[in-house]
Amino acid sequence: EMMSGAARKIDLLDFVGSFVEEIDETPLLDPESDLSSESHRARLNISIAQDIAIYAVSAYVTRVLRDILRNAIMYSMKASPIHVRAHANKRDHTVQIEIADEGYGIRASENERVFQPFSRSRQPQIMGEFGYGLSLFLAKHEIEAMNGRMWFQSEEGVGTTVSIRLP
């Protein structure tokens, strides 16, 4: 599965449009979760300019977006919006994609653990959810394998923005 295609030019608006269409068809969350039957599409606020393309492996980008979105859904209040934004950086020929939630946020003391394997937050709202602590570790490596970069900014009680920069 790791070699599920070569990097190619992907129209980001079309890609995210298709991705969002499929979101409610494939379970994002554990079927036991209270949120599993909810329509997640309704919470998404998408702001992507036309004519933005990334050079990436679509299977990797799909998996990374699903993982980041799953976290945004699990770790924020039910009706709060999740923003998916993208803009081109003409200067360095990259595209920055941001997924921002208005959720629980990440404690500053947990920041260095976010991208570590088998590492999960010790915050009560997060410990209650199922997970192995691998998705963000793998997502960061997949983004880096496509010559990209991944990072986040977070404030406890305010929310988290995960950013991805790809060629």
C-alpha positions, 0 to 999 in steps of 0.5 A, spaced: 500 500 500 505 504 501 507 504 493 500 506 491 502 511 486 507 516 484 506 523 485 502 527 480 499 534 479 493 534 483 487 539 482 486 541 490 479 544 489 477 538 485 480 533 490 478 536 496 471 536 493 471 528 491 474 527 498 468 531 502 463 527 497 466 520 500 466 523 507 460 520 510 460 514 506 466 511 509 466 511 516 471 516 519 470 514 526 470 508 530 462 505 529 462 505 537 463 512 537 457 517 539 459 521 533 459 515 528 452 516 525 453 524 524 454 527 518 461 530 518 460 534 511 456 539 514 461 541 519 466 543 514 467 550 511 472 549 505 476 555 502 480 553 497 482 558 491 481 555 484 487 553 480 491 551 486 495 544 484 499 540 489 504 535 486 503 529 491 501 522 491 493 522 492 492 516 496 497 519 501 494 526 501 487 522 502 489 518 508 493 524 511 486 528 510 482 523 513 486 522 519 487 530 521 479 530 520 478 524 524 482 528 530 478 535 529 472 531 529 473 527 535 477 532 539 472 538 538 464 539 540 459 536 536 456 542 532 463 546 531 465 548 524 472 545 522 475 549 517 479 547 511 483 552 507 489 552 502 493 558 499 498 558 494 505 561 496 508 563 489 515 565 492 517 558 494 512 554 489 508 550 495 501 550 497 499 550 504 493 546 507 490 548 513 485 544 517 483 548 523 478 546 529 475 550 535 476 544 539 479 542 546 486 544 543 493 541 545 496 543 552 503 546 551 506 540 555 504 535 550 506 539 544 513 535 543 509 528 543 504 530 538 508 527 532 511 521 536 509 514 535 504 510 540 504 517 543 497 520 546 495 526 549 494 525 557 488 530 557 481 527 559 477 529 553 482 525 549 484 519 553 477 517 553 477 516 545 480 510 542 487 510 538 494 508 538 497 514 537 500 513 530 496 517 525 499 523 526 506 520 526 505 516 519 501 522 516 508 527 518 512 521 514 507 521 508 507 528 507 515 529 508 516 523 503 512 527 498 517 533 499 512 536 504 512 539 511 507 538 517 506 542 523 501 544 528 499 550 532 494 549 538 491 553 544 488 549 549 480 550 550 481 554 543 483 549 538 488 546 533 490 548 526 494 543 522 498 545 517 501 541 511 505 544 505 506 541 499 510 542 492 
